[in-house]
Amino acid sequence: MGKVRERIQSVLRFCGATRNPRSFFEANHPQTRTTFETMGLFFGFLLLFLVASSLLRAWVDPEPIFPSQYRDQMRLMFSGDPRFPGDVIRFALGWGAFILFAAFMRRSFAGWLGDSERAFSTYLLITCVAIIPLLSLATGLRVLANVWPYPLLESRPGWMYIRFGLSGFLLLAAWIWDGVLCVKGLQVRATQNRGRGILTWISPYVVTTILLSLLVRPAQ
């Protein structure tokens, strides 16, 4: 019971870092194993909501909710068919892979800039804390898409546009918050100035955008 309480408290401290990142990074020494365990518990908690929303959608409406012409488009908008469990697995693996990739890219970019801090655990901790708002929002939008799928809004295009616009605005705000947290962490743990911190923070997003533009080609 004591270990369970300790794990819960570590997750709460992790989430609390989004409100006061400087104090968190000053008080916590990066440890790869601890970061993996805490982030895994937090992500697992989010996935419980995602799985529950998928099961609820399947129970309320056992018929396929996405016509074939919608399937690929919906997956691009974080709203895959909840009766396809592979979507939840891909969602989890995709975000997990991106977190590791972002931490590796930031460590590499900081090394290229000549920074003395080279420990992967430092950039992993910073990346995990920084991405909490974006990951939480992405999960919430996915849950909303399962409970209230986009095809149900076809008869009310105004609501669809409002939902698209609001989702885009919230994602942009969460992404900016991600940047603020990451730069704060880099200033404390890697002694970077603000300019270097911004470049280091944005590096994995730039590389990901370039790779996607090369790999994802429009259908002829």
PLY file of the C-alpha trace (Angstrom):
ply
format ascii 1.0
element vertex 220
property float x
property float y
property float z
element edge 219
property int vertex1
property int vertex2
end_header
0.00 0.00 0.00
2.88 2.33 0.80
4.43 1.77 -2.63
1.12 2.48 -4.35
0.76 5.75 -2.41
4.34 6.66 -3.30
3.71 6.03 -7.00
0.56 8.13 -6.94
2.40 10.95 -5.23
5.18 10.79 -7.82
2.63 11.10 -10.63
0.99 14.05 -8.87
4.38 15.75 -8.48
5.03 15.06 -12.15
1.76 16.73 -13.14
2.37 19.56 -10.68
5.52 20.41 -12.61
3.33 21.89 -15.35
2.35 24.68 -12.92
5.75 25.33 -11.34
8.39 23.79 -13.62
11.40 25.66 -12.21
10.89 24.34 -8.67
10.31 20.81 -9.96
13.45 20.72 -12.10
15.55 22.26 -9.34
14.34 19.71 -6.77
14.34 16.50 -8.87
17.48 14.85 -10.18
16.81 13.10 -13.53
16.78 9.31 -13.36
15.81 7.38 -16.48
14.10 4.49 -14.68
12.08 6.74 -12.38
11.02 8.92 -15.31
9.91 5.87 -17.33
7.92 4.47 -14.40
6.20 7.76 -13.55
5.40 8.67 -17.15
4.19 5.12 -17.78
1.75 5.33 -14.88
0.49 8.73 -16.03
0.07 7.58 -19.64
-1.60 4.37 -18.49
-4.11 6.44 -16.52
-4.94 8.43 -19.67
-5.29 5.25 -21.71
-7.87 3.93 -19.25
-10.16 6.80 -20.27
-9.50 6.08 -23.93
-10.27 2.38 -23.60
-13.38 3.11 -21.50
-14.70 5.54 -24.14
-14.08 2.96 -26.86
-15.97 0.27 -24.95
-18.80 2.70 -24.19
-19.12 3.60 -27.87
-19.19 -0.08 -28.83
-21.84 -0.81 -26.19
-24.10 2.12 -27.12
-23.81 1.58 -30.87
-22.52 -1.87 -31.87
-22.85 -0.97 -35.56
-19.82 0.58 -37.30
-20.01 4.32 -36.76
-17.58 5.29 -39.48
-18.55 4.64 -43.09
-15.65 3.42 -45.20
-15.12 6.85 -46.79
-14.52 8.34 -43.32
-12.12 5.82 -41.82
-8.78 7.20 -43.05
-9.86 10.80 -42.43
-11.02 10.07 -38.90
-7.77 8.37 -37.94
-5.88 11.46 -39.00
-8.08 13.48 -36.62
-7.45 11.28 -33.53
-10.78 9.49 -33.86
-10.28 5.96 -35.12
-12.93 3.27 -34.93
-13.24 2.28 -31.23
-14.04 -1.31 -32.25
-10.55 -1.60 -33.67
-8.30 -2.05 -30.57
-5.21 -1.65 -32.74
-5.99 2.06 -32.89
-5.54 2.40 -29.12
-2.29 0.43 -29.33
-1.01 2.60 -32.17
-1.99 5.72 -30.25
0.03 4.58 -27.22
3.03 3.35 -29.22
3.02 6.43 -31.42
3.15 8.84 -28.51
5.68 6.71 -26.64
7.96 6.58 -29.68
7.65 10.32 -30.22
8.58 11.08 -26.59
11.74 8.97 -26.89
12.53 10.48 -30.29
12.04 14.03 -28.98
14.31 13.40 -25.99
16.99 11.91 -28.24
16.74 14.78 -30.75
16.98 17.42 -28.02
20.01 15.73 -26.49
21.64 15.51 -29.91
20.81 19.10 -30.82
22.07 20.39 -27.46
25.31 18.48 -28.03
25.61 20.02 -31.50
25.21 23.46 -29.90
28.09 22.58 -27.58
26.17 22.32 -24.31
27.92 20.47 -21.51
24.79 18.59 -20.32
24.72 15.34 -22.33
22.83 12.94 -20.01
19.86 11.37 -21.82
17.97 11.16 -18.52
17.93 14.98 -18.31
16.31 15.44 -21.72
13.93 12.53 -21.14
12.66 14.09 -17.90
12.27 17.51 -19.53
10.48 16.05 -22.55
8.09 13.95 -20.44
7.12 16.87 -18.22
6.77 19.28 -21.14
4.53 17.02 -23.19
1.99 16.40 -20.41
-0.45 19.17 -21.56
-0.28 18.12 -25.22
-0.60 14.41 -24.46
-3.50 14.98 -22.06
-5.36 17.13 -24.58
-4.75 14.70 -27.45
-6.15 11.88 -25.32
-9.14 14.01 -24.34
-9.89 14.83 -27.98
-9.63 11.16 -28.86
-12.06 10.26 -26.06
-14.45 12.96 -27.28
-14.21 11.61 -30.81
-15.16 8.15 -29.56
-18.11 9.40 -27.54
-19.25 12.01 -30.06
-17.80 11.03 -33.48
-17.51 13.54 -36.28
-19.92 11.78 -38.69
-22.74 12.44 -36.22
-22.22 16.17 -36.85
-22.83 15.93 -40.60
-26.31 17.36 -40.24
-24.93 20.31 -38.24
-21.89 21.60 -40.12
-21.75 24.71 -37.93
-21.04 22.61 -34.85
-18.41 20.65 -36.77
-16.55 23.85 -37.71
-16.76 25.10 -34.13
-15.38 21.81 -32.86
-12.56 21.82 -35.42
-11.67 25.41 -34.56
-11.79 24.90 -30.81
-9.75 21.70 -31.03
-7.12 23.44 -33.16
-6.91 26.38 -30.77
-6.53 24.11 -27.73
-3.86 22.03 -29.46
-1.93 25.18 -30.34
-2.19 26.41 -26.75
-1.02 23.02 -25.42
1.90 23.01 -27.88
2.98 26.49 -26.72
2.68 25.32 -23.10
4.88 22.37 -24.06
7.46 24.86 -25.29
7.34 26.97 -22.13
7.84 23.91 -19.90
10.64 22.54 -22.07
12.54 25.83 -22.20
12.20 26.24 -18.41
13.58 22.74 -17.91
16.47 23.37 -20.29
17.32 26.61 -18.51
17.46 24.86 -15.13
18.94 21.45 -15.96
21.02 22.23 -19.07
21.84 25.89 -18.27
20.68 27.01 -21.71
19.58 30.55 -22.41
16.11 31.19 -23.81
17.18 31.28 -27.46
19.03 27.97 -27.30
16.17 26.51 -25.29
13.61 27.41 -27.97
15.78 25.92 -30.73
16.35 22.74 -28.71
12.64 22.43 -27.87
11.42 22.83 -31.43
14.06 20.59 -33.07
12.08 17.29 -32.90
8.96 18.98 -34.28
10.92 20.39 -37.24
12.53 17.02 -37.98
9.17 15.22 -37.65
7.52 17.69 -40.04
10.30 17.20 -42.61
10.12 13.41 -42.34
6.33 13.38 -42.70
6.49 15.67 -45.71
8.91 13.20 -47.34
7.09 10.01 -46.34
3.44 11.03 -46.68
2.71 11.83 -50.29
-0.73 12.83 -51.59
-2.55 10.19 -53.61
-2.19 10.60 -57.36
0 1
1 2
2 3
3 4
4 5
5 6
6 7
7 8
8 9
9 10
10 11
11 12
12 13
13 14
14 15
15 16
16 17
17 18
18 19
19 20
20 21
21 22
22 23
23 24
24 25
25 26
26 27
27 28
28 29
29 30
30 31
31 32
32 33
33 34
34 35
35 36
36 37
37 38
38 39
39 40
40 41
41 42
42 43
43 44
44 45
45 46
46 47
47 48
48 49
49 50
50 51
51 52
52 53
53 54
54 55
55 56
56 57
57 58
58 59
59 60
60 61
61 62
62 63
63 64
64 65
65 66
66 67
67 68
68 69
69 70
70 71
71 72
72 73
73 74
74 75
75 76
76 77
77 78
78 79
79 80
80 81
81 82
82 83
83 84
84 85
85 86
86 87
87 88
88 89
89 90
90 91
91 92
92 93
93 94
94 95
95 96
96 97
97 98
98 99
99 100
100 101
101 102
102 103
103 104
104 105
105 106
106 107
107 108
108 109
109 110
110 111
111 112
112 113
113 114
114 115
115 116
116 117
117 118
118 119
119 120
120 121
121 122
122 123
123 124
124 125
125 126
126 127
127 128
128 129
129 130
130 131
131 132
132 133
133 134
134 135
135 136
136 137
137 138
138 139
139 140
140 141
141 142
142 143
143 144
144 145
145 146
146 147
147 148
148 149
149 150
150 151
151 152
152 153
153 154
154 155
155 156
156 157
157 158
158 159
159 160
160 161
161 162
162 163
163 164
164 165
165 166
166 167
167 168
168 169
169 170
170 171
171 172
172 173
173 174
174 175
175 176
176 177
177 178
178 179
179 180
180 181
181 182
182 183
183 184
184 185
185 186
186 187
187 188
188 189
189 190
190 191
191 192
192 193
193 194
194 195
195 196
196 197
197 198
198 199
199 200
200 201
201 202
202 203
203 204
204 205
205 206
206 207
207 208
208 209
209 210
210 211
211 212
212 213
213 214
214 215
215 216
216 217
217 218
218 219
